[in-house]
Amino acid sequence: MITANEVTKRYPEGREALKGVSFEITAGEMVFLTGHSGAGKSTLFKLLAAIERPTSGSIVINGQNLAALRRNAIPYLRRKLGLIFQDRKLLFDRNVLDNVLLPLAIAGHPAKEAQRRAQAALAKVGLHDRERTLPIALSGGEQQRLAIARAVVNRPAIILADEPTANLDAASAIEILEIFRAFQQVGVTVLIVTHDPLCPPGMRPRVLRLAHGQMTEQPPCPSADGVVP
Amino acid sequence: MKAWFAQHLAALRDALRRLTAAPLNTLLSLLVVGVALTLPTAGWLALENLRQLTSDTPGVQQISIFLSLEAGKREVSEIESRLKEARVGNWRFVPRDEALKRLQASEGMAEIIASLPRNPLPDAFVITPADPQPESLEHLAKVFAGWPKVAHVQLDSEWVKRFDALLRLGRLVVMLLGALFAGALVTITFNTIRLQILAQAAEIEVARLVGATDTYVRRPLHYFGMLQGALGGLCAALLVTGGFQLLIPPVSELTRLYGASFTLQSLSPGDVARLAAIGGALGWLGARISVMMHLRRLT
């Protein structure tokens, strides 16, 4: 489903953020991508979301090599991905429902169907009673759930989340991770980029670890109570 | 096709939402666009009225053929036949008695005419040529002068030439003004769209990240420019119509004092539609250039 092969990313100023990174994520898998600040996690997220292109190597998502993807094909790839950003990227002048309707409007869904799907997505993340609320009135955890609803409303096969639990208290973070697990359990592939890999009880995702732009050993995920299984 | 139409409708709605989101800014922009279109439109309309006025005024762009005093019915018939053959346009025969009656009706002329021993006026033909170009009028006058029993052909060709040159100059000035203000309209829209893009940079970024194509992002901005231009065109039509409505009574009075009947023509519904379409096209052009330049920077 996601295959990275000898991926390198070098920025124009000469900094090499990724050095020959390779990994494979199979369909329906849940994976944590961890590492310290500057390890290259966010760079890898940007490459997977086709926000940037690798300097060398290949990233193949659902059979599409992102390195060879034409610029005008990128939007159509993104419609098949559920992207969640560290800063959430919500539209604060639009209410909760309109934020979730945006990807559906872009994909050209009829208004009625879009409305139904947006409401269903909000129900999945527990925001069905906040449709008319502006995002500014939501808590951090609720804003993150709104970002998830927007990401999943197009029913993507892959969810890519960059630091979705950052700046959240432990309880909210676990709620968010539980939502991701629910999607994984119905066959969605979930890749979570995080510097702090905590696993709620019963969740055992595979962990990929980046250090200085390279894949290192893959430690197991510590549970929420700090116990490494 | 249905999805394509729905997306255009959504873009149009989005553009309308943006226009109504800041009503004062929108109103000011529309006024600026309206004023930019008002000047060349008013100039064009004034020229059209002037052209109409001169074509309606007797003696202008007309040729008068005066026959010699000894010309009889036979000669009049021959001239009529020649005019029919030549197909020069509309013409009218003015018998010498009718001409005398008209002269008598003129203020202060009755006594003078009465003192004359006989009717000094000749039979005449008044021709309104189909082709009003000065060169064509001069050519016709020369032809008429060569016909038998024609004593005099009257055409104020110098006046017609001067007036035609004046009209051409006027048209050129209006065209230059039009080009200048069209450039201004494109610039105004360019800047408005630039500000829109800057104000909505976050929204554009989010839209792109969730799968918006460049076309999807550009479309509402194009509609915005087009709507602003078209509404500006309507605003210009309103200003021009208002101005001409104020001018109609004094102009009618003035022309009446000169013995003519003339009503100033304002913009027709077709003219208003054309003005809105021109404004819309120029607005779309300004938006397109702005979007092309500024969206690239956001990429």
Interface residues (C-beta under 8 A of the other chain):
Chain A: A49 I51 N72 P75 Y76 R78 R79 L83 F85 K89 L90 L91 L102 P103 A105 I106 A107 G108 P110 A111 R150 N154
Chain B: A3 A6 Q7 A10 A202 E203 E205 V206 A207 R208 L209 V210 G211 A212 T213 D214 Y216
